[in-house]
Amino acid sequence: FKDEFGSAAMLKLHEKAVLQGSMQQLLVWLGLLEIISGVPAIIQTLNGSDRQPGDFGFDPLNCSQNPDTLARRQLTELKNGRLAMIA
């Protein structure tokens, strides 16, 4: 790391990363991840499924088995998002 970037200031590191090509790789791979995960959700929504916004079927802790707990967690997440927008 020190050989490539030397004693560059943090603000200059972004420019060096762009010139080196690593920022473009991040853009491509993260964009591909967004497309792979987002397109099936959009297709389901357009076909009229009952899928809720933000529900990608990823529930490793099985939080959705108890409807009361799920409703409480959804409300908590909604309030957290609203506070984040205010901040």
C-alpha positions in Angstrom: 0.0 0.0 0.0 2.7 2.4 0.9 4.7 1.7 -2.2 1.7 2.6 -4.5 0.3 5.5 -2.6 3.3 6.8 -0.6 2.4 9.6 1.8 -0.6 10.9 -0.2 -3.2 12.8 1.8 -6.6 11.1 2.2 -8.3 13.5 -0.3 -5.7 12.6 -2.9 -6.1 8.9 -2.4 -9.5 9.0 -4.2 -7.9 10.6 -7.3 -5.1 8.0 -7.3 -7.6 5.2 -7.0 -9.6 6.6 -9.9 -6.5 6.8 -12.1 -5.4 3.3 -11.1 -8.8 1.9 -12.1 -9.9 0.4 -8.8 -12.9 2.8 -8.5 -14.2 1.7 -11.9 -14.0 -1.9 -10.8 -16.0 -1.1 -7.7 -18.6 0.6 -9.9 -18.9 -2.3 -12.3 -19.1 -5.1 -9.7 -21.4 -3.3 -7.3 -23.6 -2.3 -10.3 -23.7 -5.9 -11.4 -24.7 -7.0 -7.9 -27.5 -4.4 -7.9 -28.8 -5.6 -11.2 -28.7 -9.3 -10.2 -30.6 -8.6 -7.0 -32.9 -5.9 -8.2 -34.2 -7.2 -11.5 -36.0 -10.2 -10.1 -37.7 -8.0 -7.5 -38.9 -5.6 -10.2 -40.2 -8.4 -12.3 -42.1 -9.8 -9.4 -43.6 -6.4 -8.6 -44.7 -5.8 -12.2 -46.3 -9.3 -12.3 -48.5 -8.4 -9.4 -47.0 -10.5 -6.6 -47.7 -9.7 -2.9 -44.1 -9.0 -2.2 -43.5 -6.1 0.1 -41.0 -3.4 -0.8 -37.5 -4.3 0.5 -38.4 -8.0 1.0 -35.8 -9.9 -0.9 -36.6 -13.2 0.9 -33.3 -13.0 2.9 -34.2 -14.0 6.5 -31.4 -16.2 8.0 -32.7 -15.6 11.5 -36.3 -16.6 10.7 -37.6 -13.3 12.0 -40.7 -13.5 9.8 -42.2 -16.6 11.5 -43.8 -14.6 14.3 -46.1 -12.0 12.8 -46.1 -9.8 15.9 -42.3 -9.7 16.0 -42.1 -9.0 12.3 -44.6 -6.1 12.5 -42.6 -4.6 15.4 -39.3 -4.9 13.5 -40.8 -3.4 10.3 -42.0 -0.4 12.3 -38.6 0.0 14.0 -36.9 -0.1 10.6 -39.4 2.4 9.2 -38.8 4.8 12.1 -35.0 4.4 11.8 -35.2 5.3 8.1 -37.3 8.4 8.9 -34.8 9.5 11.5 -32.0 9.0 9.1 -33.7 11.2 6.5 -34.3 13.9 9.1 -30.6 13.8 10.2 
